[in-house]
Amino acid sequence: MSDTTTRGIRVRVTSSYLAERSSPRDGHFFFTYHVTVSNEGSATAQLVAREWVITNADGEIERVKGAGVVGEQPVLAPGASFEYTSFCPLRTPVGSMHGHYQMVTPEGEQFEAIIAPFTLAIPNALN
């Protein structure tokens, strides 16, 4: 699990392994992650872009950048939250993700809401 707050924007992430969509024999491991972005601050902010850094167990790094999340650019008033679920395929049974959301206030001020690192791992891989 990942849980961090930047300028009142709290980002919580949980991940899980989807065995039914994976094929370990072929080097395909499929993970989902559920994100909750909450505005615990006093100013409205809009999530306009994202950047993920995905690292597998071989040390290979992939960067994923884009506008918004799941086709949306949610505006978060104080006390509001936005949730979504997405996925990440890996070639290894263990990996990690971290990154940030690009936020903008109604006044046009931009800042990065940090997404703290979290682990992607098949069950019992890290015992």
N, C-alpha and C positions, 0 to 999 in steps of 0.2 A: 504494500500500500504506500501511497505517496500523499502527503498533505502539507501544503505550504501556502503562505499568504504574502502577497506583495501589494502594498498600498491599498489594503482593504479587500483585494480580490483573492479569495481562497480557492485553491484548486486541489481537489481530492481525486485520486485515481486508484481503482482496484483492477486487477487483471485476473484472467483465468485461461486455462488451456482447454481447447476444444478438440478432444481426441477424435470425435466423429468426422472432423474436417481435416485431420492430419494424416500423414503417411510417413512415419518415422523411417521405414525401410528406404523410402525415396528421398529422405532429407527434407521433408515438408512438415513443419510444426506450425500450427495455427493457434493464435491467441486472440482473445478479445480484451478490451479494456473499457471500463465504464468511468466517465468523467463527470464530476459535479463542479461547476464553476459558480461560486456564490459571491455576491457583493456584500461584504460585511463592513464596508466603509461608509462614508457619508456623501460620496459623490457618484453620480451616474457614470458608467463607462461602457463602451461598446467593444466587443471582441471582433476585430476586423481581419486578423490573420493568425496563422500558427506556424511554428517550426518545431519539428520533432527530430531528435537525434536518436537513431536506433542502432544498437550495437549487438552483434551476435557473439557467441562463445569463441569464435575464431578471431575476434577483434575487428571484423569488418564493420564499417560504419556507413549508414545510409542516412541522408538528410531529406526530410519531407517538408516542403514549404507550400503554403497556399492560402487563399482567401478563406476566412471564416472557418467553421467546423461543420461537417455534415451538411454542406450547402447553405448554412445560415451564418449570419453575423449578428448574434443576439445583443440587445441593449439591456444592460443590467442596472436597474435603479437600485438604490440602497435597500437591502433586504431581499432582493430578488436572486433567483438562481436559475441555472440552465443545466440540463443533464443530457448526455448522449452516450451512445455506445459505438465503438468502432473496432477495427481489427488490425492485426499485424501478423503477417506470415514471416517465419524465420527458417533458415536452413539448418539451425542447430537447436537442441532441446532447451537451451538457456540463452537468455539475452537480457537487455535492459533498454529502457526508453527514458528520455527526459527532453526538456525543451522549454518553450515559452509561447504565450499568446500575446500578440500585439494588441494593446488596448488603446482606445482614444476617448477622451472626455468630450463633452459637448462644446467646450472651449477650443478643441483641437489639440490639446496636449496629449502626446503619445507616451506610453510606457510599456514595459514588458512585464507581464505577470508570469512568474517563474513556475514551471512544472518540475517538481523535484523528481529525481530518478526513482524508477520502480522496476521491479524484476519481472521478467517473463520466464516461466520455468514449468516444465512438465512436473506432475506430482512426484515427490520423493527425489527429485534431481539434486536438491541442495541439502539433504539430510546429513 
